[in-house]
C-alpha cells in the first residue's frame, strides 16, 4: 500500500510537468518562472532516486518494483527540460530587452 501511495504522489506531482514544459516552450519568456524553485524540485527528485538506490529492501526486489523508480526518472527529465527552457527563455528575454 505504501508503494501505491508513493506512486500516486509521484504521478500527481508529475502530471503537471509536461503541460508546464509546453507552456514554457510556447511562452518564450522566463517571466513568472523561479530558477530556485525549479532547482529545488530537480534536486528533490535526485534525492528521491538516490533514496531508492540506497534502500536495500527496494533494491532486492527492483525487478518487481522498477516502475516506481521510472516515475522519478520521468519527472526528473521533465523538470530538467523545464530548466533548460528557463535558460533559453532567459536568453530570449535578454535579446528582447525584457527584464
PDB file as gemmi writes it, atoms N, CA and C in Angstrom:
CRYST1    1.000    1.000    1.000  90.00  90.00  90.00 P 1                      
ATOM      1  N   UNK A   1       0.817  -1.201   0.000  1.00  0.00           N  
ATOM      2  CA  UNK A   1       0.000   0.000   0.000  1.00  0.00           C  
ATOM      3  C   UNK A   1       0.866   1.273   0.000  1.00  0.00           C  
ATOM      4  N   UNK A   2       1.977   1.234   0.736  1.00  0.00           N  
ATOM      5  CA  UNK A   2       2.859   2.401   0.799  1.00  0.00           C  
ATOM      6  C   UNK A   2       3.426   2.733  -0.581  1.00  0.00           C  
ATOM      7  N   UNK A   3       3.782   1.705  -1.337  1.00  0.00           N  
ATOM      8  CA  UNK A   3       4.324   1.949  -2.674  1.00  0.00           C  
ATOM      9  C   UNK A   3       3.259   2.521  -3.597  1.00  0.00           C  
ATOM     10  N   UNK A   4       2.030   2.045  -3.479  1.00  0.00           N  
ATOM     11  CA  UNK A   4       0.933   2.576  -4.278  1.00  0.00           C  
ATOM     12  C   UNK A   4       0.734   4.063  -3.988  1.00  0.00           C  
ATOM     13  N   UNK A   5       0.743   4.426  -2.710  1.00  0.00           N  
ATOM     14  CA  UNK A   5       0.574   5.827  -2.333  1.00  0.00           C  
ATOM     15  C   UNK A   5       1.741   6.677  -2.824  1.00  0.00           C  
ATOM     16  N   UNK A   6       2.933   6.118  -2.812  1.00  0.00           N  
ATOM     17  CA  UNK A   6       4.097   6.836  -3.330  1.00  0.00           C  
ATOM     18  C   UNK A   6       3.936   7.082  -4.832  1.00  0.00           C  
ATOM     19  N   UNK A   7       3.445   6.094  -5.542  1.00  0.00           N  
ATOM     20  CA  UNK A   7       3.219   6.252  -6.976  1.00  0.00           C  
ATOM     21  C   UNK A   7       2.159   7.317  -7.227  1.00  0.00           C  
ATOM     22  N   UNK A   8       1.087   7.305  -6.445  1.00  0.00           N  
ATOM     23  CA  UNK A   8       0.047   8.324  -6.587  1.00  0.00           C  
ATOM     24  C   UNK A   8       0.643   9.714  -6.377  1.00  0.00           C  
ATOM     25  N   UNK A   9       1.508   9.854  -5.377  1.00  0.00           N  
ATOM     26  CA  UNK A   9       2.151  11.137  -5.110  1.00  0.00           C  
ATOM     27  C   UNK A   9       3.024  11.557  -6.289  1.00  0.00           C  
ATOM     28  N   UNK A  10       3.855  10.655  -6.782  1.00  0.00           N  
ATOM     29  CA  UNK A  10       4.766  10.975  -7.877  1.00  0.00           C  
ATOM     30  C   UNK A  10       3.987  11.291  -9.154  1.00  0.00           C  
ATOM     31  N   UNK A  11       2.959  10.522  -9.446  1.00  0.00           N  
ATOM     32  CA  UNK A  11       2.153  10.780 -10.643  1.00  0.00           C  
ATOM     33  C   UNK A  11       1.424  12.115 -10.508  1.00  0.00           C  
ATOM     34  N   UNK A  12       0.914  12.401  -9.329  1.00  0.00           N  
ATOM     35  CA  UNK A  12       0.232  13.683  -9.112  1.00  0.00           C  
ATOM     36  C   UNK A  12       1.180  14.854  -9.316  1.00  0.00           C  
ATOM     37  N   UNK A  13       2.386  14.749  -8.755  1.00  0.00           N  
ATOM     38  CA  UNK A  13       3.364  15.815  -8.949  1.00  0.00           C  
ATOM     39  C   UNK A  13       3.771  15.911 -10.409  1.00  0.00           C  
ATOM     40  N   UNK A  14       3.941  14.765 -11.037  1.00  0.00           N  
ATOM     41  CA  UNK A  14       4.457  14.732 -12.401  1.00  0.00           C  
ATOM     42  C   UNK A  14       3.447  15.033 -13.476  1.00  0.00           C  
ATOM     43  N   UNK A  15       2.172  14.979 -13.170  1.00  0.00           N  
ATOM     44  CA  UNK A  15       1.148  15.191 -14.194  1.00  0.00           C  
ATOM     45  C   UNK A  15       1.198  16.589 -14.784  1.00  0.00           C  
ATOM     46  N   UNK A  16       1.618  17.549 -13.994  1.00  0.00           N  
ATOM     47  CA  UNK A  16       1.632  18.926 -14.484  1.00  0.00           C  
ATOM     48  C   UNK A  16       2.905  19.275 -15.252  1.00  0.00           C  
ATOM     49  N   UNK A  17       3.969  18.509 -15.119  1.00  0.00           N  
ATOM     50  CA  UNK A  17       5.227  18.891 -15.756  1.00  0.00           C  
ATOM     51  C   UNK A  17       5.174  18.930 -17.276  1.00  0.00           C  
ATOM     52  N   UNK A  18       4.567  17.950 -17.943  1.00  0.00           N  
ATOM     53  CA  UNK A  18       4.515  18.077 -19.421  1.00  0.00           C  
ATOM     54  C   UNK A  18       3.773  19.338 -19.871  1.00  0.00           C  
ATOM     55  N   UNK A  19       2.697  19.677 -19.189  1.00  0.00           N  
ATOM     56  CA  UNK A  19       1.961  20.900 -19.533  1.00  0.00           C  
ATOM     57  C   UNK A  19       2.811  22.133 -19.259  1.00  0.00           C  
ATOM     58  N   UNK A  20       3.564  22.104 -18.170  1.00  0.00           N  
ATOM     59  CA  UNK A  20       4.428  23.225 -17.822  1.00  0.00           C  
ATOM     60  C   UNK A  20       5.549  23.388 -18.849  1.00  0.00           C  
ATOM     61  N   UNK A  21       6.089  22.276 -19.319  1.00  0.00           N  
ATOM     62  CA  UNK A  21       7.145  22.321 -20.337  1.00  0.00           C  
ATOM     63  C   UNK A  21       6.594  22.930 -21.629  1.00  0.00           C  
ATOM     64  N   UNK A  22       5.407  22.511 -22.031  1.00  0.00           N  
ATOM     65  CA  UNK A  22       4.795  23.062 -23.243  1.00  0.00           C  
ATOM     66  C   UNK A  22       4.548  24.562 -23.083  1.00  0.00           C  
ATOM     67  N   UNK A  23       4.066  24.956 -21.915  1.00  0.00           N  
ATOM     68  CA  UNK A  23       3.814  26.375 -21.657  1.00  0.00           C  
ATOM     69  C   UNK A  23       5.118  27.175 -21.711  1.00  0.00           C  
ATOM     70  N   UNK A  24       6.183  26.647 -21.111  1.00  0.00           N  
ATOM     71  CA  UNK A  24       7.476  27.336 -21.130  1.00  0.00           C  
ATOM     72  C   UNK A  24       8.003  27.464 -22.550  1.00  0.00           C  
ATOM     73  N   UNK A  25       7.830  26.414 -23.335  1.00  0.00           N  
ATOM     74  CA  UNK A  25       8.310  26.429 -24.715  1.00  0.00           C  
ATOM     75  C   UNK A  25       7.572  27.479 -25.533  1.00  0.00           C  
ATOM     76  N   UNK A  26       6.265  27.518 -25.400  1.00  0.00           N  
ATOM     77  CA  UNK A  26       5.451  28.449 -26.178  1.00  0.00           C  
ATOM     78  C   UNK A  26       5.583  29.888 -25.695  1.00  0.00           C  
ATOM     79  N   UNK A  27       5.760  30.086 -24.401  1.00  0.00           N  
ATOM     80  CA  UNK A  27       5.807  31.434 -23.835  1.00  0.00           C  
ATOM     81  C   UNK A  27       7.023  32.221 -24.300  1.00  0.00           C  
ATOM     82  N   UNK A  28       8.142  31.546 -24.474  1.00  0.00           N  
ATOM     83  CA  UNK A  28       9.387  32.177 -24.913  1.00  0.00           C  
ATOM     84  C   UNK A  28       9.819  33.328 -24.003  1.00  0.00           C  
ATOM     85  N   UNK A  29       9.471  33.209 -22.728  1.00  0.00           N  
ATOM     86  CA  UNK A  29       9.916  34.178 -21.722  1.00  0.00           C  
ATOM     87  C   UNK A  29      10.107  33.447 -20.398  1.00  0.00           C  
ATOM     88  N   UNK A  30      11.045  33.948 -19.606  1.00  0.00           N  
ATOM     89  CA  UNK A  30      11.292  33.372 -18.287  1.00  0.00           C  
ATOM     90  C   UNK A  30      10.501  34.102 -17.209  1.00  0.00           C  
ATOM     91  N   UNK A  31       9.754  35.117 -17.621  1.00  0.00           N  
ATOM     92  CA  UNK A  31       8.953  35.860 -16.645  1.00  0.00           C  
ATOM     93  C   UNK A  31       7.967  34.921 -15.963  1.00  0.00           C  
ATOM     94  N   UNK A  32       7.896  35.048 -14.654  1.00  0.00           N  
ATOM     95  CA  UNK A  32       6.994  34.212 -13.877  1.00  0.00           C  
ATOM     96  C   UNK A  32       7.582  32.881 -13.458  1.00  0.00           C  
ATOM     97  N   UNK A  33       8.789  32.578 -13.899  1.00  0.00           N  
ATOM     98  CA  UNK A  33       9.453  31.325 -13.526  1.00  0.00           C  
ATOM     99  C   UNK A  33      10.440  31.600 -12.409  1.00  0.00           C  
ATOM    100  N   UNK A  34      10.620  30.619 -11.537  1.00  0.00           N  
ATOM    101  CA  UNK A  34      11.576  30.728 -10.445  1.00  0.00           C  
ATOM    102  C   UNK A  34      12.661  29.676 -10.619  1.00  0.00           C  
ATOM    103  N   UNK A  35      13.886  30.147 -10.865  1.00  0.00           N  
ATOM    104  CA  UNK A  35      15.005  29.228 -11.009  1.00  0.00           C  
ATOM    105  C   UNK A  35      15.231  28.454  -9.716  1.00  0.00           C  
ATOM    106  N   UNK A  36      15.113  29.137  -8.586  1.00  0.00           N  
ATOM    107  CA  UNK A  36      15.299  28.470  -7.296  1.00  0.00           C  
ATOM    108  C   UNK A  36      14.305  27.340  -7.089  1.00  0.00           C  
ATOM    109  N   UNK A  37      13.053  27.581  -7.437  1.00  0.00           N  
ATOM    110  CA  UNK A  37      12.019  26.557  -7.300  1.00  0.00           C  
ATOM    111  C   UNK A  37      12.327  25.357  -8.185  1.00  0.00           C  
ATOM    112  N   UNK A  38      12.664  25.620  -9.452  1.00  0.00           N  
ATOM    113  CA  UNK A  38      12.974  24.522 -10.369  1.00  0.00           C  
ATOM    114  C   UNK A  38      14.169  23.707  -9.876  1.00  0.00           C  
ATOM    115  N   UNK A  39      15.188  24.385  -9.363  1.00  0.00           N  
ATOM    116  CA  UNK A  39      16.372  23.682  -8.845  1.00  0.00           C  
ATOM    117  C   UNK A  39      16.030  22.833  -7.624  1.00  0.00           C  
ATOM    118  N   UNK A  40      15.210  23.368  -6.734  1.00  0.00           N  
ATOM    119  CA  UNK A  40      14.802  22.592  -5.560  1.00  0.00           C  
ATOM    120  C   UNK A  40      14.032  21.332  -5.954  1.00  0.00           C  
ATOM    121  N   UNK A  41      13.124  21.464  -6.886  1.00  0.00           N  
ATOM    122  CA  UNK A  41      12.363  20.309  -7.356  1.00  0.00           C  
ATOM    123  C   UNK A  41      13.301  19.307  -8.026  1.00  0.00           C  
ATOM    124  N   UNK A  42      14.203  19.788  -8.867  1.00  0.00           N  
ATOM    125  CA  UNK A  42      15.157  18.926  -9.570  1.00  0.00           C  
ATOM    126  C   UNK A  42      15.995  18.123  -8.581  1.00  0.00           C  
ATOM    127  N   UNK A  43      16.560  18.815  -7.597  1.00  0.00           N  
ATOM    128  CA  UNK A  43      17.398  18.115  -6.624  1.00  0.00           C  
ATOM    129  C   UNK A  43      16.573  17.236  -5.695  1.00  0.00           C  
ATOM    130  N   UNK A  44      15.316  17.587  -5.476  1.00  0.00           N  
ATOM    131  CA  UNK A  44      14.427  16.727  -4.704  1.00  0.00           C  
ATOM    132  C   UNK A  44      14.207  15.389  -5.390  1.00  0.00           C  
ATOM    133  N   UNK A  45      14.019  15.419  -6.710  1.00  0.00           N  
ATOM    134  CA  UNK A  45      13.868  14.167  -7.451  1.00  0.00           C  
ATOM    135  C   UNK A  45      15.170  13.356  -7.438  1.00  0.00           C  
ATOM    136  N   UNK A  46      16.304  14.040  -7.511  1.00  0.00           N  
ATOM    137  CA  UNK A  46      17.587  13.334  -7.417  1.00  0.00           C  
ATOM    138  C   UNK A  46      17.698  12.649  -6.058  1.00  0.00           C  
ATOM    139  N   UNK A  47      17.294  13.342  -4.995  1.00  0.00           N  
ATOM    140  CA  UNK A  47      17.323  12.744  -3.656  1.00  0.00           C  
ATOM    141  C   UNK A  47      16.382  11.547  -3.574  1.00  0.00           C  
ATOM    142  N   UNK A  48      15.207  11.644  -4.187  1.00  0.00           N  
ATOM    143  CA  UNK A  48      14.268  10.530  -4.194  1.00  0.00           C  
ATOM    144  C   UNK A  48      14.834   9.324  -4.914  1.00  0.00           C  
ATOM    145  N   UNK A  49      15.501   9.556  -6.044  1.00  0.00           N  
ATOM    146  CA  UNK A  49      16.136   8.467  -6.788  1.00  0.00           C  
ATOM    147  C   UNK A  49      17.253   7.853  -5.969  1.00  0.00           C  
ATOM    148  N   UNK A  50      18.076   8.706  -5.356  1.00  0.00           N  
ATOM    149  CA  UNK A  50      19.183   8.206  -4.525  1.00  0.00           C  
ATOM    150  C   UNK A  50      18.658   7.387  -3.354  1.00  0.00           C  
ATOM    151  N   UNK A  51      17.518   7.805  -2.785  1.00  0.00           N  
ATOM    152  CA  UNK A  51      16.968   7.053  -1.658  1.00  0.00           C  
ATOM    153  C   UNK A  51      16.543   5.659  -2.080  1.00  0.00           C  
ATOM    154  N   UNK A  52      16.053   5.528  -3.302  1.00  0.00           N  
ATOM    155  CA  UNK A  52      15.673   4.203  -3.807  1.00  0.00           C  
ATOM    156  C   UNK A  52      16.906   3.322  -3.956  1.00  0.00           C  
ATOM    157  N   UNK A  53      17.977   3.877  -4.519  1.00  0.00           N  
ATOM    158  CA  UNK A  53      19.204   3.099  -4.700  1.00  0.00           C  
ATOM    159  C   UNK A  53      19.860   2.752  -3.369  1.00  0.00           C  
ATOM    160  N   UNK A  54      19.667   3.590  -2.360  1.00  0.00           N  
ATOM    161  CA  UNK A  54      20.255   3.340  -1.039  1.00  0.00           C  
ATOM    162  C   UNK A  54      19.413   2.382  -0.196  1.00  0.00           C  
ATOM    163  N   UNK A  55      18.183   2.124  -0.598  1.00  0.00           N  
ATOM    164  CA  UNK A  55      17.276   1.254   0.151  1.00  0.00           C  
ATOM    165  C   UNK A  55      17.507  -0.196  -0.257  1.00  0.00           C  
ATOM    166  N   UNK A  56      18.128  -0.961   0.624  1.00  0.00           N  
ATOM    167  CA  UNK A  56      18.483  -2.344   0.312  1.00  0.00           C  
ATOM    168  C   UNK A  56      17.259  -3.210   0.020  1.00  0.00           C  
ATOM    169  N   UNK A  57      16.188  -3.016   0.762  1.00  0.00           N  
ATOM    170  CA  UNK A  57      14.999  -3.841   0.532  1.00  0.00           C  
ATOM    171  C   UNK A  57      14.357  -3.519  -0.818  1.00  0.00           C  
ATOM    172  N   UNK A  58      14.411  -2.254  -1.224  1.00  0.00           N  
ATOM    173  CA  UNK A  58      13.890  -1.888  -2.542  1.00  0.00           C  
ATOM    174  C   UNK A  58      14.752  -2.491  -3.639  1.00  0.00           C  
ATOM    175  N   UNK A  59      16.059  -2.365  -3.479  1.00  0.00           N  
ATOM    176  CA  UNK A  59      16.980  -2.875  -4.495  1.00  0.00           C  
ATOM    177  C   UNK A  59      16.925  -4.399  -4.600  1.00  0.00           C  
ATOM    178  N   UNK A  60      16.587  -5.062  -3.510  1.00  0.00           N  
ATOM    179  CA  UNK A  60      16.492  -6.523  -3.532  1.00  0.00           C  
ATOM    180  C   UNK A  60      15.358  -6.993  -4.437  1.00  0.00           C  
ATOM    181  N   UNK A  61      14.354  -6.160  -4.621  1.00  0.00           N  
ATOM    182  CA  UNK A  61      13.225  -6.550  -5.471  1.00  0.00           C  
ATOM    183  C   UNK A  61      13.001  -5.535  -6.591  1.00  0.00           C  
ATOM    184  N   UNK A  62      14.086  -4.959  -7.102  1.00  0.00           N  
ATOM    185  CA  UNK A  62      13.991  -3.933  -8.153  1.00  0.00           C  
ATOM    186  C   UNK A  62      13.308  -4.478  -9.401  1.00  0.00           C  
ATOM    187  N   UNK A  63      13.458  -5.777  -9.660  1.00  0.00           N  
ATOM    188  CA  UNK A  63      12.818  -6.381 -10.826  1.00  0.00           C  
ATOM    189  C   UNK A  63      11.305  -6.306 -10.770  1.00  0.00           C  
ATOM    190  N   UNK A  64      10.763  -6.294  -9.560  1.00  0.00           N  
ATOM    191  CA  UNK A  64       9.323  -6.233  -9.384  1.00  0.00           C  
ATOM    192  C   UNK A  64       8.816  -4.801  -9.205  1.00  0.00           C  
ATOM    193  N   UNK A  65       9.693  -3.912  -8.765  1.00  0.00           N  
ATOM    194  CA  UNK A  65       9.265  -2.552  -8.410  1.00  0.00           C  
ATOM    195  C   UNK A  65       9.968  -1.474  -9.233  1.00  0.00           C  
ATOM    196  N   UNK A  66      10.466  -1.815 -10.396  1.00  0.00           N  
ATOM    197  CA  UNK A  66      11.189  -0.863 -11.238  1.00  0.00           C  
ATOM    198  C   UNK A  66      10.325   0.337 -11.621  1.00  0.00           C  
ATOM    199  N   UNK A  67       9.029   0.112 -11.728  1.00  0.00           N  
ATOM    200  CA  UNK A  67       8.116   1.155 -12.193  1.00  0.00           C  
ATOM    201  C   UNK A  67       8.087   2.366 -11.264  1.00  0.00           C  
ATOM    202  N   UNK A  68       8.305   2.142  -9.962  1.00  0.00           N  
ATOM    203  CA  UNK A  68       8.314   3.267  -9.022  1.00  0.00           C  
ATOM    204  C   UNK A  68       9.458   4.210  -9.371  1.00  0.00           C  
ATOM    205  N   UNK A  69      10.625   3.640  -9.578  1.00  0.00           N  
ATOM    206  CA  UNK A  69      11.805   4.435  -9.922  1.00  0.00           C  
ATOM    207  C   UNK A  69      11.640   5.105 -11.282  1.00  0.00           C  
ATOM    208  N   UNK A  70      10.942   4.449 -12.196  1.00  0.00           N  
ATOM    209  CA  UNK A  70      10.761   5.041 -13.526  1.00  0.00           C  
ATOM    210  C   UNK A  70       9.970   6.341 -13.460  1.00  0.00           C  
ATOM    211  N   UNK A  71       9.015   6.453 -12.535  1.00  0.00           N  
ATOM    212  CA  UNK A  71       8.267   7.700 -12.381  1.00  0.00           C  
ATOM    213  C   UNK A  71       9.174   8.825 -11.887  1.00  0.00           C  
ATOM    214  N   UNK A  72      10.107   8.500 -10.990  1.00  0.00           N  
ATOM    215  CA  UNK A  72      11.065   9.502 -10.522  1.00  0.00           C  
ATOM    216  C   UNK A  72      11.908  10.012 -11.692  1.00  0.00           C  
ATOM    217  N   UNK A  73      12.415   9.083 -12.516  1.00  0.00           N  
ATOM    218  CA  UNK A  73      13.246   9.475 -13.647  1.00  0.00           C  
ATOM    219  C   UNK A  73      12.446  10.280 -14.677  1.00  0.00           C  
ATOM    220  N   UNK A  74      11.209   9.911 -14.907  1.00  0.00           N  
ATOM    221  CA  UNK A  74      10.365  10.658 -15.839  1.00  0.00           C  
ATOM    222  C   UNK A  74      10.160  12.092 -15.353  1.00  0.00           C  
ATOM    223  N   UNK A  75       9.844  12.246 -14.073  1.00  0.00           N  
ATOM    224  CA  UNK A  75       9.643  13.591 -13.517  1.00  0.00           C  
ATOM    225  C   UNK A  75      10.938  14.390 -13.534  1.00  0.00           C  
ATOM    226  N   UNK A  76      12.049  13.749 -13.211  1.00  0.00           N  
ATOM    227  CA  UNK A  76      13.354  14.422 -13.243  1.00  0.00           C  
ATOM    228  C   UNK A  76      13.641  14.928 -14.651  1.00  0.00           C  
ATOM    229  N   UNK A  77      13.330  14.129 -15.647  1.00  0.00           N  
ATOM    230  CA  UNK A  77      13.544  14.525 -17.036  1.00  0.00           C  
ATOM    231  C   UNK A  77      12.685  15.738 -17.398  1.00  0.00           C  
ATOM    232  N   UNK A  78      11.427  15.723 -16.995  1.00  0.00           N  
ATOM    233  CA  UNK A  78      10.530  16.843 -17.295  1.00  0.00           C  
ATOM    234  C   UNK A  78      11.012  18.136 -16.631  1.00  0.00           C  
ATOM    235  N   UNK A  79      11.430  18.038 -15.374  1.00  0.00           N  
ATOM    236  CA  UNK A  79      11.938  19.229 -14.674  1.00  0.00           C  
ATOM    237  C   UNK A  79      13.237  19.697 -15.326  1.00  0.00           C  
ATOM    238  N   UNK A  80      14.078  18.754 -15.746  1.00  0.00           N  
ATOM    239  CA  UNK A  80      15.322  19.104 -16.438  1.00  0.00           C  
ATOM    240  C   UNK A  80      15.059  19.849 -17.737  1.00  0.00           C  
ATOM    241  N   UNK A  81      14.066  19.390 -18.494  1.00  0.00           N  
ATOM    242  CA  UNK A  81      13.689  20.080 -19.729  1.00  0.00           C  
ATOM    243  C   UNK A  81      13.182  21.484 -19.415  1.00  0.00           C  
ATOM    244  N   UNK A  82      12.383  21.598 -18.373  1.00  0.00           N  
ATOM    245  CA  UNK A  82      11.876  22.920 -17.989  1.00  0.00           C  
ATOM    246  C   UNK A  82      13.016  23.835 -17.556  1.00  0.00           C  
ATOM    247  N   UNK A  83      14.022  23.287 -16.883  1.00  0.00           N  
ATOM    248  CA  UNK A  83      15.202  24.083 -16.516  1.00  0.00           C  
ATOM    249  C   UNK A  83      15.930  24.587 -17.766  1.00  0.00           C  
ATOM    250  N   UNK A  84      16.116  23.711 -18.736  1.00  0.00           N  
ATOM    251  CA  UNK A  84      16.770  24.124 -19.979  1.00  0.00           C  
ATOM    252  C   UNK A  84      15.965  25.205 -20.696  1.00  0.00           C  
ATOM    253  N   UNK A  85      14.651  25.051 -20.695  1.00  0.00           N  
ATOM    254  CA  UNK A  85      13.793  26.063 -21.313  1.00  0.00           C  
ATOM    255  C   UNK A  85      13.859  27.386 -20.558  1.00  0.00           C  
ATOM    256  N   UNK A  86      14.031  27.314 -19.238  1.00  0.00           N  
ATOM    257  CA  UNK A  86      14.180  28.544 -18.458  1.00  0.00           C  
ATOM    258  C   UNK A  86      15.383  29.348 -18.971  1.00  0.00           C  
ATOM    259  N   UNK A  87      16.509  28.661 -19.164  1.00  0.00           N  
ATOM    260  CA  UNK A  87      17.714  29.359 -19.614  1.00  0.00           C  
ATOM    261  C   UNK A  87      17.568  29.841 -21.057  1.00  0.00           C  
ATOM    262  N   UNK A  88      16.908  29.050 -21.894  1.00  0.00           N  
ATOM    263  CA  UNK A  88      16.636  29.502 -23.263  1.00  0.00           C  
ATOM    264  C   UNK A  88      15.772  30.754 -23.231  1.00  0.00           C  
ATOM    265  N   UNK A  89      14.721  30.710 -22.431  1.00  0.00           N  
ATOM    266  CA  UNK A  89      13.794  31.839 -22.363  1.00  0.00           C  
ATOM    267  C   UNK A  89      14.436  33.068 -21.740  1.00  0.00           C  
ATOM    268  N   UNK A  90      15.321  32.853 -20.771  1.00  0.00           N  
ATOM    269  CA  UNK A  90      16.025  33.999 -20.182  1.00  0.00           C  
ATOM    270  C   UNK A  90      16.910  34.673 -21.229  1.00  0.00           C  
ATOM    271  N   UNK A  91      17.548  33.846 -22.067  1.00  0.00           N  
ATOM    272  CA  UNK A  91      18.368  34.390 -23.151  1.00  0.00           C  
ATOM    273  C   UNK A  91      17.494  35.173 -24.133  1.00  0.00           C  
ATOM    274  N   UNK A  92      16.324  34.620 -24.460  1.00  0.00           N  
ATOM    275  CA  UNK A  92      15.397  35.324 -25.350  1.00  0.00           C  
ATOM    276  C   UNK A  92      14.932  36.637 -24.728  1.00  0.00           C  
ATOM    277  N   UNK A  93      14.698  36.628 -23.418  1.00  0.00           N  
ATOM    278  CA  UNK A  93      14.311  37.872 -22.728  1.00  0.00           C  
ATOM    279  C   UNK A  93      15.392  38.939 -22.864  1.00  0.00           C  
ATOM    280  N   UNK A  94      16.655  38.525 -22.697  1.00  0.00           N  
ATOM    281  CA  UNK A  94      17.766  39.486 -22.818  1.00  0.00           C  
ATOM    282  C   UNK A  94      17.852  40.026 -24.245  1.00  0.00           C  
ATOM    283  N   UNK A  95      17.661  39.155 -25.232  1.00  0.00           N  
ATOM    284  CA  UNK A  95      17.702  39.589 -26.622  1.00  0.00           C  
ATOM    285  C   UNK A  95      16.565  40.568 -26.928  1.00  0.00           C  
ATOM    286  N   UNK A  96      15.442  40.379 -26.279  1.00  0.00           N  
ATOM    287  CA  UNK A  96      14.280  41.244 -26.496  1.00  0.00           C  
ATOM    288  C   UNK A  96      14.211  42.393 -25.486  1.00  0.00           C  
ATOM    289  N   UNK A  97      15.262  42.533 -24.680  1.00  0.00           N  
ATOM    290  CA  UNK A  97      15.351  43.585 -23.661  1.00  0.00           C  
ATOM    291  C   UNK A  97      14.182  43.561 -22.686  1.00  0.00           C  
ATOM    292  N   UNK A  98      13.786  42.355 -22.275  1.00  0.00           N  
ATOM    293  CA  UNK A  98      12.750  42.188 -21.259  1.00  0.00           C  
ATOM    294  C   UNK A  98      13.458  41.861 -19.949  1.00  0.00           C  
ATOM    295  N   UNK A  99      13.140  42.615 -18.910  1.00  0.00           N  
ATOM    296  CA  UNK A  99      13.809  42.335 -17.633  1.00  0.00           C  
ATOM    297  C   UNK A  99      12.894  41.722 -16.629  1.00  0.00           C  
TER     298      UNK A  99                                                      
END                                                                             
